[in-house]
Amino acid sequence: MGKIVNEETSDKQSTETTPCMRWLPAPLPDSTTFIATPSNVDYDGCIYLQPKKNARTIDLIRESQTLQFAGSQPTDYDLCWSPGDPVVAQFHLDRKWYRATVNKMMKNGEVEVTFVDYGNKETVKLHELRRNLIYNDIPVLCYKSVLHNVSPVRLEISDINLDVAKLLVEKMKVCCWAPTFMHVTEEQQSVDVCPSPLMAMPLNPVIYSGSRKDSLRGQVVEEVESIYEDCDQITSLPTILPPLLPKDPTEMFAVKVTGIKDPGCVYVAPVVSNALPVSSYQEALASHDKRYQKFIDYVNTNINSFPLASHLKIGKLYLGKFINGRWYRVQVLKLTPTHATVQYVDFGNLEEIPRNCLRECPASGKQLEVCSMCVRLHRVVPPRNQETGWSEDAMKAMITCLMGPRQMHFIASIVVPGELPEVQLFTKTSSGTYALAYAKLAAQGLIVLSKVGDNKP
């Protein structure tokens, strides 16, 4: 049994006229069963869970904020904050921008923040904070929880620095809050969730075992109902169906690289390959490819039958015109009065296109899984002498390696499953063995294959 701990309460405010004083609390789960990925474990034993349904929203928030703040300089307003203020902060490893809360100023002049959608605390530099909040109307997207009746064991180990939190995160990939009759695999943990929405109040936890409001009891019922009625009014971002992947995470599958964010993070599209044994996954993938091509052909043949998109919304799926004149599915990430920054969801690339190059996507397009997904290349990190991140030479070399003129297919192996899986890409050698596709780049010092990867912001 576990507890979901909600640290914040919030009165409903108009974000247009009143500055956001704190992030909206994570609403209670809609169902007694949900799949979640642990994003952080702290040394108090609290586990931060990201529900699977929030994964696309988390990605969209990160990419939109990075588009907004990458290369920007802080204003005087950005430098005026107090502990407890909501901010957007840059994470030092991937240089992306995430929602955070200021904790305190450190003695060395840096600032300690908590990345609210992940739960981890980090220190950032003053110029890596922004106060222009784009997504202050979306609640926190992870649950702070503890496992009931689980206590730490006193370990007497000499000469070993045991990072318990990291061990837990690496081993517990997916948590499922499920009845005992459900099948639970090694990577799924069955937990009962007991929410305590008002942690600041000295109250006993409230048992949550049935419908959301009927299960809440005690003196906090009225306050809790009011808070979550407010949260229910918030419109969540649309769900986009993820690409087809093998049900067996150990099954190798063929992919082509469709886009590169940086040398350590790329977009791949699963493809049917004659080099691999026939399987139910290969058959499902072939069926999906036929349906996708039929949809794209139909869209481009009848594009004038789809109305122009007049009321654009960030996160929604549309049809977007590409520079080759053809139309593909896109997701809007950023809007200006005349243009929209979109992601072509079946390829991964970002483009800025005029608003009049967007049309409404039919229901059949929204019900079709996307063709590509973003993955992290397992253990691929910048050389340590590159404090600012990836070099231009490394980027060019990775593009040539993975997206060269031959447009070759690679054999992919999922090393660490999750919403942003870590994979290895291989090529088949003349002797019939598999070699790491980017091994030469490591030999040239353009990339480093680290001993331990770190996915968290």
Secondary structure by P-SEA (a helix, b strand, c coil): ccccccccccccccccccccccccccccccccbbbbbbcccccccbbbbbcccaaaaaaaaaaaaaaaccccccccccccccccbbbbbbbccccbbbbbbbcccccccbbbbbccccccccccccccccccccccccccccccccccccccccccccccccaaaaaaaacccbbbbccccccccccbbbbbbbbbcccccccccccccccccccccccaaaaaaaaaaaaaaccccbbbbbccccccccbbbbbbbccccccccbbbbbbbbccccccaaaaaaaaaaaaaaaaaaaaaaccccccccccccccbbbbbbccccbbbbbbbcccccccccccccccbbbbbbccccccccccccccccccbbbbccccccccccccccccaaaaaaaaaacccccbbbbbbbbccccccccbbbbbbcccccccccaaaaaaaccccccccccccc
